[in-house]
Amino acid sequence: MLFEADKVMFEIYRETEYTGRYRVVYFTELEDHNKESEINHALAGEHVYDGFIRNYRKEDAKQIIGGIVERLNSGERIDSQEIERALGEHIA
């Protein structure tokens, strides 16, 4: 059983108000000074995928997510099943 501290909540979204680029936000890692603005950007954007990654080896998962965001920004279409397959064992 995973506890809240053992996982990181994230969302991949596309900005609709600014650049139209895809971004990722790690909600549980936001600090007080940027929490409100980052959440507002994500809420204003177009949802692509959200979930939790395991805190253990989260840097590996973040590299995978970063690669997905890069692919999306280059015009590739990626569905949620492909994101889940790419994250594999990193999903909490």
N, CA, C and O atoms as CSV, one atom per row, in Angstrom:
chain,resi,resn,atom,element,x,y,z
A,1,MET,N,N,0.833,-1.182,0.000
A,1,MET,CA,C,0.000,0.000,0.000
A,1,MET,C,C,0.877,1.244,0.000
A,1,MET,O,O,1.776,1.365,0.832
A,2,LEU,N,N,0.629,2.169,-0.920
A,2,LEU,CA,C,1.406,3.398,-1.000
A,2,LEU,C,C,0.763,4.491,-0.150
A,2,LEU,O,O,-0.458,4.642,-0.131
A,3,PHE,N,N,1.591,5.238,0.539
A,3,PHE,CA,C,1.123,6.389,1.294
A,3,PHE,C,C,1.278,7.627,0.426
A,3,PHE,O,O,1.976,7.591,-0.588
A,4,GLU,N,N,0.634,8.723,0.815
A,4,GLU,CA,C,0.701,9.962,0.044
A,4,GLU,C,C,2.148,10.389,-0.224
A,4,GLU,O,O,2.458,10.877,-1.311
A,5,ALA,N,N,3.017,10.211,0.742
A,5,ALA,CA,C,4.415,10.626,0.591
A,5,ALA,C,C,5.179,9.725,-0.373
A,5,ALA,O,O,6.287,10.066,-0.786
A,6,ASP,N,N,4.610,8.595,-0.732
A,6,ASP,CA,C,5.287,7.643,-1.602
A,6,ASP,C,C,4.968,7.838,-3.080
A,6,ASP,O,O,5.432,7.073,-3.925
A,7,LYS,N,N,4.170,8.871,-3.394
A,7,LYS,CA,C,3.796,9.088,-4.793
A,7,LYS,C,C,3.706,10.576,-5.104
A,7,LYS,O,O,3.553,11.412,-4.213
A,8,VAL,N,N,3.806,10.879,-6.391
A,8,VAL,CA,C,3.788,12.253,-6.877
A,8,VAL,C,C,2.641,12.381,-7.877
A,8,VAL,O,O,2.558,11.623,-8.843
A,9,MET,N,N,1.763,13.348,-7.632
A,9,MET,CA,C,0.631,13.596,-8.523
A,9,MET,C,C,1.080,14.542,-9.636
A,9,MET,O,O,1.738,15.551,-9.380
A,10,PHE,N,N,0.713,14.198,-10.886
A,10,PHE,CA,C,1.117,15.039,-12.008
A,10,PHE,C,C,0.004,15.134,-13.043
A,10,PHE,O,O,-0.946,14.352,-13.034
A,11,GLU,N,N,0.145,16.111,-13.938
A,11,GLU,CA,C,-0.771,16.246,-15.064
A,11,GLU,C,C,0.009,16.741,-16.274
A,11,GLU,O,O,0.853,17.632,-16.172
A,12,ILE,N,N,-0.293,16.146,-17.417
A,12,ILE,CA,C,0.204,16.639,-18.704
A,12,ILE,C,C,-0.964,17.385,-19.330
A,12,ILE,O,O,-2.075,16.860,-19.409
A,13,TYR,N,N,-0.714,18.602,-19.771
A,13,TYR,CA,C,-1.767,19.408,-20.360
A,13,TYR,C,C,-1.192,20.271,-21.484
A,13,TYR,O,O,0.022,20.440,-21.604
A,14,ARG,N,N,-2.099,20.813,-22.303
A,14,ARG,CA,C,-1.691,21.733,-23.363
A,14,ARG,C,C,-2.180,23.113,-22.984
A,14,ARG,O,O,-3.355,23.310,-22.670
A,15,GLU,N,N,-1.260,24.072,-23.017
A,15,GLU,CA,C,-1.638,25.453,-22.729
A,15,GLU,C,C,-2.587,25.945,-23.811
A,15,GLU,O,O,-2.341,25.732,-24.998
A,16,THR,N,N,-3.645,26.585,-23.417
A,16,THR,CA,C,-4.590,27.131,-24.396
A,16,THR,C,C,-4.572,28.648,-24.407
A,16,THR,O,O,-5.070,29.271,-25.344
A,17,GLU,N,N,-3.997,29.250,-23.366
A,17,GLU,CA,C,-3.994,30.709,-23.274
A,17,GLU,C,C,-2.679,31.336,-23.720
A,17,GLU,O,O,-2.649,32.519,-24.057
A,18,TYR,N,N,-1.610,30.582,-23.729
A,18,TYR,CA,C,-0.297,31.163,-23.995
A,18,TYR,C,C,0.295,30.606,-25.289
A,18,TYR,O,O,-0.057,31.066,-26.375
A,19,THR,N,N,1.158,29.657,-25.187
A,19,THR,CA,C,1.920,29.175,-26.346
A,19,THR,C,C,1.265,28.014,-27.084
A,19,THR,O,O,1.627,27.728,-28.225
A,20,GLY,N,N,0.311,27.342,-26.456
A,20,GLY,CA,C,-0.284,26.158,-27.065
A,20,GLY,C,C,0.601,24.929,-26.944
A,20,GLY,O,O,0.306,23.886,-27.527
A,21,ARG,N,N,1.676,25.048,-26.196
A,21,ARG,CA,C,2.606,23.933,-26.019
A,21,ARG,C,C,2.128,23.027,-24.885
A,21,ARG,O,O,1.353,23.428,-24.016
A,22,TYR,N,N,2.615,21.813,-24.930
A,22,TYR,CA,C,2.306,20.844,-23.888
A,22,TYR,C,C,3.265,21.042,-22.724
A,22,TYR,O,O,4.441,21.357,-22.910
A,23,ARG,N,N,2.735,20.849,-21.517
A,23,ARG,CA,C,3.525,21.004,-20.301
A,23,ARG,C,C,3.143,19.922,-19.307
A,23,ARG,O,O,2.130,19.240,-19.462
A,24,VAL,N,N,3.959,19.781,-18.303
A,24,VAL,CA,C,3.641,18.874,-17.198
A,24,VAL,C,C,3.790,19.650,-15.901
A,24,VAL,O,O,4.685,20.484,-15.764
A,25,VAL,N,N,2.918,19.372,-14.964
A,25,VAL,CA,C,3.019,19.961,-13.637
A,25,VAL,C,C,2.974,18.819,-12.623
A,25,VAL,O,O,2.151,17.910,-12.729
A,26,TYR,N,N,3.864,18.880,-11.651
A,26,TYR,CA,C,3.924,17.903,-10.568
A,26,TYR,C,C,3.302,18.567,-9.342
A,26,TYR,O,O,3.989,19.258,-8.589
A,27,PHE,N,N,2.016,18.358,-9.147
A,27,PHE,CA,C,1.256,19.077,-8.125
A,27,PHE,C,C,1.818,18.909,-6.728
A,27,PHE,O,O,1.907,19.884,-5.982
A,28,THR,N,N,2.195,17.711,-6.360
A,28,THR,CA,C,2.632,17.466,-4.987
A,28,THR,C,C,4.038,17.984,-4.719
A,28,THR,O,O,4.522,17.891,-3.591
A,29,GLU,N,N,4.701,18.527,-5.733
A,29,GLU,CA,C,6.035,19.097,-5.526
A,29,GLU,C,C,6.032,20.629,-5.614
A,29,GLU,O,O,7.083,21.262,-5.514
A,30,LEU,N,N,4.861,21.211,-5.798
A,30,LEU,CA,C,4.778,22.664,-5.880
A,30,LEU,C,C,5.034,23.289,-4.517
A,30,LEU,O,O,4.689,22.722,-3.480
A,31,GLU,N,N,5.637,24.452,-4.539
A,31,GLU,CA,C,5.891,25.186,-3.306
A,31,GLU,C,C,4.893,26.326,-3.199
A,31,GLU,O,O,4.214,26.652,-4.173
A,32,ASP,N,N,4.799,26.927,-2.035
A,32,ASP,CA,C,3.800,27.970,-1.798
A,32,ASP,C,C,3.901,29.124,-2.789
A,32,ASP,O,O,2.878,29.693,-3.170
A,33,HIS,N,N,5.111,29.483,-3.214
A,33,HIS,CA,C,5.264,30.656,-4.084
A,33,HIS,C,C,4.783,30.423,-5.515
A,33,HIS,O,O,4.505,31.389,-6.226
A,34,ASN,N,N,4.680,29.178,-5.954
A,34,ASN,CA,C,4.245,28.925,-7.333
A,34,ASN,C,C,3.016,28.028,-7.435
A,34,ASN,O,O,2.545,27.744,-8.536
A,35,LYS,N,N,2.503,27.588,-6.316
A,35,LYS,CA,C,1.402,26.625,-6.308
A,35,LYS,C,C,0.168,27.156,-7.031
A,35,LYS,O,O,-0.354,26.490,-7.925
A,36,GLU,N,N,-0.298,28.325,-6.665
A,36,GLU,CA,C,-1.538,28.856,-7.228
A,36,GLU,C,C,-1.435,29.094,-8.733
A,36,GLU,O,O,-2.342,28.724,-9.479
A,37,SER,N,N,-0.343,29.707,-9.185
A,37,SER,CA,C,-0.223,30.009,-10.619
A,37,SER,C,C,-0.079,28.739,-11.456
A,37,SER,O,O,-0.652,28.662,-12.543
A,38,GLU,N,N,0.659,27.758,-10.987
A,38,GLU,CA,C,0.827,26.512,-11.737
A,38,GLU,C,C,-0.483,25.728,-11.814
A,38,GLU,O,O,-0.811,25.163,-12.857
A,39,ILE,N,N,-1.215,25.697,-10.731
A,39,ILE,CA,C,-2.506,25.009,-10.739
A,39,ILE,C,C,-3.469,25.717,-11.680
A,39,ILE,O,O,-4.196,25.063,-12.429
A,40,ASN,N,N,-3.483,27.039,-11.651
A,40,ASN,CA,C,-4.355,27.806,-12.547
A,40,ASN,C,C,-4.003,27.577,-14.010
A,40,ASN,O,O,-4.900,27.460,-14.844
A,41,HIS,N,N,-2.718,27.509,-14.337
A,41,HIS,CA,C,-2.308,27.231,-15.721
A,41,HIS,C,C,-2.815,25.856,-16.162
A,41,HIS,O,O,-3.328,25.698,-17.270
A,42,ALA,N,N,-2.664,24.877,-15.290
A,42,ALA,CA,C,-3.107,23.520,-15.634
A,42,ALA,C,C,-4.627,23.463,-15.794
A,42,ALA,O,O,-5.133,22.820,-16.713
A,43,LEU,N,N,-5.344,24.129,-14.910
A,43,LEU,CA,C,-6.808,24.121,-14.990
A,43,LEU,C,C,-7.307,24.829,-16.247
A,43,LEU,O,O,-8.329,24.441,-16.812
A,44,ALA,N,N,-6.598,25.856,-16.684
A,44,ALA,CA,C,-7.001,26.605,-17.879
A,44,ALA,C,C,-6.625,25.854,-19.154
A,44,ALA,O,O,-7.146,26.157,-20.227
A,45,GLY,N,N,-5.730,24.882,-19.046
A,45,GLY,CA,C,-5.250,24.149,-20.213
A,45,GLY,C,C,-6.161,22.998,-20.600
A,45,GLY,O,O,-7.172,22.721,-19.955
A,46,GLU,N,N,-5.763,22.342,-21.678
A,46,GLU,CA,C,-6.486,21.179,-22.184
A,46,GLU,C,C,-5.855,19.920,-21.599
A,46,GLU,O,O,-4.686,19.628,-21.853
A,47,HIS,N,N,-6.627,19.182,-20.820
A,47,HIS,CA,C,-6.133,17.986,-20.137
A,47,HIS,C,C,-5.707,16.916,-21.143
A,47,HIS,O,O,-6.413,16.646,-22.114
A,48,VAL,N,N,-4.552,16.317,-20.900
A,48,VAL,CA,C,-4.072,15.205,-21.722
A,48,VAL,C,C,-4.025,13.921,-20.895
A,48,VAL,O,O,-4.573,12.895,-21.298
A,49,TYR,N,N,-3.369,13.986,-19.736
A,49,TYR,CA,C,-3.214,12.788,-18.897
A,49,TYR,C,C,-2.867,13.237,-17.484
A,49,TYR,O,O,-2.154,14.223,-17.299
A,50,ASP,N,N,-3.368,12.519,-16.492
A,50,ASP,CA,C,-2.953,12.774,-15.111
A,50,ASP,C,C,-2.853,11.458,-14.375
A,50,ASP,O,O,-3.419,10.445,-14.786
A,51,GLY,N,N,-2.129,11.496,-13.293
A,51,GLY,CA,C,-1.965,10.296,-12.498
A,51,GLY,C,C,-0.932,10.490,-11.418
A,51,GLY,O,O,-0.577,11.612,-11.055
A,52,PHE,N,N,-0.458,9.374,-10.913
A,52,PHE,CA,C,0.555,9.366,-9.860
A,52,PHE,C,C,1.730,8.513,-10.302
A,52,PHE,O,O,1.556,7.466,-10.926
A,53,ILE,N,N,2.921,8.972,-9.972
A,53,ILE,CA,C,4.121,8.165,-10.161
A,53,ILE,C,C,4.680,7.842,-8.787
A,53,ILE,O,O,4.480,8.583,-7.825
A,54,ARG,N,N,5.378,6.732,-8.717
A,54,ARG,CA,C,6.009,6.334,-7.454
A,54,ARG,C,C,7.143,7.303,-7.126
A,54,ARG,O,O,7.883,7.737,-8.010
A,55,ASN,N,N,7.264,7.627,-5.864
A,55,ASN,CA,C,8.346,8.499,-5.422
A,55,ASN,C,C,9.698,7.814,-5.631
A,55,ASN,O,O,10.698,8.467,-5.931
A,56,TYR,N,N,9.711,6.491,-5.467
A,56,TYR,CA,C,10.928,5.721,-5.694
A,56,TYR,C,C,11.259,5.758,-7.184
A,56,TYR,O,O,10.437,5.359,-8.009
A,57,ARG,N,N,12.429,6.224,-7.530
A,57,ARG,CA,C,12.898,6.362,-8.915
A,57,ARG,C,C,12.042,7.344,-9.720
A,57,ARG,O,O,11.839,7.172,-10.922
A,58,LYS,N,N,11.543,8.378,-9.031
A,58,LYS,CA,C,10.697,9.350,-9.712
A,58,LYS,C,C,11.451,10.122,-10.786
A,58,LYS,O,O,10.841,10.586,-11.749
A,59,GLU,N,N,12.762,10.267,-10.640
A,59,GLU,CA,C,13.536,10.981,-11.664
A,59,GLU,C,C,13.511,10.226,-12.990
A,59,GLU,O,O,13.480,10.844,-14.054
A,60,ASP,N,N,13.524,8.906,-12.932
A,60,ASP,CA,C,13.392,8.094,-14.153
A,60,ASP,C,C,12.028,8.333,-14.796
A,60,ASP,O,O,11.924,8.495,-16.012
A,61,ALA,N,N,10.985,8.354,-13.969
A,61,ALA,CA,C,9.629,8.588,-14.475
A,61,ALA,C,C,9.514,9.986,-15.067
A,61,ALA,O,O,8.860,10.176,-16.092
A,62,LYS,N,N,10.145,10.961,-14.428
A,62,LYS,CA,C,10.100,12.338,-14.940
A,62,LYS,C,C,10.800,12.443,-16.295
A,62,LYS,O,O,10.372,13.218,-17.150
A,63,GLN,N,N,11.854,11.685,-16.496
A,63,GLN,CA,C,12.516,11.675,-17.807
A,63,GLN,C,C,11.581,11.097,-18.870
A,63,GLN,O,O,11.522,11.607,-19.989
A,64,ILE,N,N,10.865,10.054,-18.531
A,64,ILE,CA,C,9.906,9.463,-19.466
A,64,ILE,C,C,8.812,10.478,-19.790
A,64,ILE,O,O,8.468,10.671,-20.956
A,65,ILE,N,N,8.268,11.124,-18.765
A,65,ILE,CA,C,7.217,12.126,-18.965
A,65,ILE,C,C,7.751,13.291,-19.793
A,65,ILE,O,O,7.058,13.789,-20.680
A,66,GLY,N,N,8.966,13.723,-19.514
A,66,GLY,CA,C,9.576,14.795,-20.295
A,66,GLY,C,C,9.694,14.426,-21.767
A,66,GLY,O,O,9.466,15.261,-22.642
A,67,GLY,N,N,10.051,13.179,-22.035
A,67,GLY,CA,C,10.135,12.704,-23.413
A,67,GLY,C,C,8.779,12.693,-24.088
A,67,GLY,O,O,8.666,13.014,-25.270
A,68,ILE,N,N,7.753,12.326,-23.342
A,68,ILE,CA,C,6.388,12.334,-23.882
A,68,ILE,C,C,5.971,13.751,-24.232
A,68,ILE,O,O,5.400,13.992,-25.295
A,69,VAL,N,N,6.256,14.688,-23.336
A,69,VAL,CA,C,5.916,16.098,-23.586
A,69,VAL,C,C,6.653,16.614,-24.815
A,69,VAL,O,O,6.068,17.329,-25.629
A,70,GLU,N,N,7.921,16.265,-24.962
A,70,GLU,CA,C,8.689,16.665,-26.150
A,70,GLU,C,C,8.061,16.108,-27.423
A,70,GLU,O,O,7.939,16.817,-28.422
A,71,ARG,N,N,7.669,14.856,-27.384
A,71,ARG,CA,C,7.043,14.237,-28.557
A,71,ARG,C,C,5.727,14.921,-28.899
A,71,ARG,O,O,5.431,15.159,-30.070
A,72,LEU,N,N,4.933,15.238,-27.871
A,72,LEU,CA,C,3.677,15.950,-28.103
A,72,LEU,C,C,3.938,17.319,-28.723
A,72,LEU,O,O,3.235,17.737,-29.643
A,73,ASN,N,N,4.948,18.009,-28.215
A,73,ASN,CA,C,5.273,19.341,-28.736
A,73,ASN,C,C,5.834,19.296,-30.155
A,73,ASN,O,O,5.819,20.305,-30.859
A,74,SER,N,N,6.323,18.148,-30.572
A,74,SER,CA,C,6.818,18.025,-31.939
A,74,SER,C,C,5.704,17.605,-32.900
A,74,SER,O,O,5.943,17.411,-34.092
A,75,GLY,N,N,4.481,17.465,-32.368
A,75,GLY,CA,C,3.340,17.175,-33.218
A,75,GLY,C,C,2.858,15.744,-33.211
A,75,GLY,O,O,1.882,15.417,-33.887
A,76,GLU,N,N,3.517,14.891,-32.467
A,76,GLU,CA,C,3.123,13.487,-32.410
A,76,GLU,C,C,1.855,13.332,-31.566
A,76,GLU,O,O,1.686,14.006,-30.549
A,77,ARG,N,N,0.986,12.452,-31.995
A,77,ARG,CA,C,-0.222,12.142,-31.221
A,77,ARG,C,C,0.072,10.936,-30.339
A,77,ARG,O,O,0.544,9.901,-30.809
A,78,ILE,N,N,-0.217,11.093,-29.053
A,78,ILE,CA,C,0.037,10.028,-28.091
A,78,ILE,C,C,-1.222,9.863,-27.241
A,78,ILE,O,O,-1.699,10.829,-26.645
A,79,ASP,N,N,-1.756,8.652,-27.182
A,79,ASP,CA,C,-2.959,8.440,-26.375
A,79,ASP,C,C,-2.576,7.994,-24.964
A,79,ASP,O,O,-1.415,7.701,-24.680
A,80,SER,N,N,-3.579,7.949,-24.091
A,80,SER,CA,C,-3.324,7.648,-22.683
A,80,SER,C,C,-2.771,6.243,-22.474
A,80,SER,O,O,-1.971,6.028,-21.564
A,81,GLN,N,N,-3.185,5.280,-23.304
A,81,GLN,CA,C,-2.651,3.920,-23.169
A,81,GLN,C,C,-1.152,3.894,-23.454
A,81,GLN,O,O,-0.401,3.177,-22.792
A,82,GLU,N,N,-0.723,4.669,-24.432
A,82,GLU,CA,C,0.706,4.713,-24.743
A,82,GLU,C,C,1.498,5.374,-23.613
A,82,GLU,O,O,2.616,4.958,-23.309
A,83,ILE,N,N,0.919,6.396,-22.998
A,83,ILE,CA,C,1.575,7.043,-21.856
A,83,ILE,C,C,1.706,6.043,-20.713
A,83,ILE,O,O,2.762,5.950,-20.087
A,84,GLU,N,N,0.646,5.299,-20.439
A,84,GLU,CA,C,0.686,4.308,-19.366
A,84,GLU,C,C,1.702,3.207,-19.653
A,84,GLU,O,O,2.410,2.761,-18.750
A,85,ARG,N,N,1.772,2.768,-20.916
A,85,ARG,CA,C,2.769,1.745,-21.261
A,85,ARG,C,C,4.191,2.287,-21.063
A,85,ARG,O,O,5.070,1.585,-20.563
A,86,ALA,N,N,4.398,3.538,-21.462
A,86,ALA,CA,C,5.739,4.134,-21.331
A,86,ALA,C,C,6.138,4.257,-19.850
A,86,ALA,O,O,7.293,4.024,-19.493
A,87,LEU,N,N,5.191,4.619,-19.008
A,87,LEU,CA,C,5.494,4.777,-17.583
A,87,LEU,C,C,5.598,3.438,-16.859
A,87,LEU,O,O,6.342,3.304,-15.888
A,88,GLY,N,N,4.853,2.459,-17.335
A,88,GLY,CA,C,4.956,1.105,-16.788
A,88,GLY,C,C,4.954,1.020,-15.284
A,88,GLY,O,O,4.001,1.437,-14.626
A,89,GLU,N,N,6.026,0.477,-14.740
A,89,GLU,CA,C,6.137,0.240,-13.293
A,89,GLU,C,C,6.243,1.518,-12.471
A,89,GLU,O,O,6.181,1.460,-11.243
A,90,HIS,N,N,6.400,2.669,-13.115
A,90,HIS,CA,C,6.509,3.937,-12.386
A,90,HIS,C,C,5.155,4.457,-11.930
A,90,HIS,O,O,5.090,5.326,-11.061
A,91,ILE,N,N,4.076,3.938,-12.501
A,91,ILE,CA,C,2.742,4.392,-12.117
A,91,ILE,C,C,2.418,3.861,-10.732
A,91,ILE,O,O,2.604,2.681,-10.435
A,92,ALA,N,N,1.925,4.768,-9.888
A,92,ALA,CA,C,1.573,4.384,-8.509
A,92,ALA,C,C,0.119,3.958,-8.439
A,92,ALA,O,O,-0.368,3.599,-7.367
